[in-house]
Every structure is written in C-alpha cells, then in structure tokens.
Amino acid sequence: MLTQFGPEIWLAEGPTVTAAAGFHYPTLMAVIRLSGNQLFIWSPVALTAELQAAVSALGEVAYLVPPNSLHHLFLGDWQGAFPQAKTYAPQGLREKRPDIPFDGDLADIGQSAWNTDMKQVVMGGNRITTEVVFFHLASRTVLFCDLIQQFKPGWFSGWRGVVARLDLMTGAEASVPRKFRIAFTDRRAARGSIEKILAWPADNVLMAHGDPITRDGQAFLRRAFRWLL
C-alpha cells in the first residue's frame, strides 16, 4: 500500500479517476514525515482502511495539501479521518470547493511548520491551474503534480490517444503538456518560478501522472522546461 521512496518519504497509488471528456488518470500520493514525527500528505488519493492504518503507523497526520485546484476529490474523506490535520489551499480551490474548510493558503513562503524540511514555489500565471511545486530536502525530491506528465503507450486509445500524443503526454520522456504551456499567460513570472525550482539540488522528480525520475533530476527539469527558459 505504501512504498518507501527515499528518506522520510513514502508513495501510495490510488485508483484511476475520470476527468473531462472521459480521459482517465492514475493517481499518486506522497507521505512525507517532517521533523517532530508529523506527516505531510501531498495530493491525497482515495482513502481506504488499509491506507489509513499504514499512514497512521508512520506518525501523526498534520497537514493535508492538494498541490493544485485539480486534485481535491478525496480531501473530505481525509479530513473526516484525521480531524486534527490542517488543510492548505492552492489558488482557486477555495472557490471551487466551498464545502471544504481550509486552514490556510499555499504561497511561495511555506508554513513555518514544514519550512525546515521542505521548500515550495508557486507556478502562477496559468489559466488552467496554479500549481505549487515542493522540494523535500531529505530525499532531494521535487514534487510536481500536473505540470509534468508521461503516460505509457496505449494508456489512451482512439481519439483520446491522438489528443494525448499531440498534447505531448505520451512522449519518450516526461514533459510539460502542450495545453499547460499555452495556458501560461505570464511567461516572465513562470520563468522566474522555474528558475527558483532549478536552484534546488534535485536528484529525484515525482509527478502525479508518470513514473518518477530517480537520477539527474535537475538536468531532467531543465530539459522539461527548456521551452520556457
């Protein structure tokens, strides 16, 4: 259920979900154990009894963090299971989910509770969603959500397969889908954000939709965002 990815970071795969136009997406969650034995839940997936028990065995769930306004489907279940946890909202999610109470908003400067263990940068200026990118220091891992994707050959079929290929979702290497590239209305701000991310000493890169990068993470990110740089 939980797989250790590196020092103080574990991954859990969730069910496939259906988005607009019938596109199916796999889901992935990261659990990061912060100093003080508190857990930071990145992009919560569907909660099962087995997953709840496995997570609870690692420490106290303290923070629930959807990294953009698209990853919110299971937040309510996690809040119900872990009422002591604080939930932080990326830009646009408060308006999209008025039924969910939030304890704070995500910004370039992270909460003091996790600043010792993690860094974050807001990739703003995108018409689709504003994504918050995190860096876990102990494992030297950058966590992207939707801004970088790679689907295996055959994941999409028919006309969806054609669209995915044209959108750069099924290339030989994970990359930024074409729709997100076009949706950046403020390229200067986006370039400033990615330059901050590239300053992180990254070895690994996680993404919600694609296999993780486990070597030369910084070089991979430079290739993924060369269209912007």
Secondary structure, DSSP 8 states (H G I E B T S, - for coil): --EEEETTEEEEEEEEEE-GGG-EEEEEEEEEE-TTSEEEEES-----HHHHHHHHTT-EEEEEE-SSTT--TTHHHHHHH-TT-EEEE-TTHHHH-TTS--SEE--SS--TTTTTTEEEEEE--BSS--EEEEEETTTTEEE-SSSSB---TTSS-HHHHHHHHHTTSSSSS-B--HHHHHHBS-HHHHHHHHHHHHTS--SEEE-SBS--B-S-HHHHHHHHTTTT-
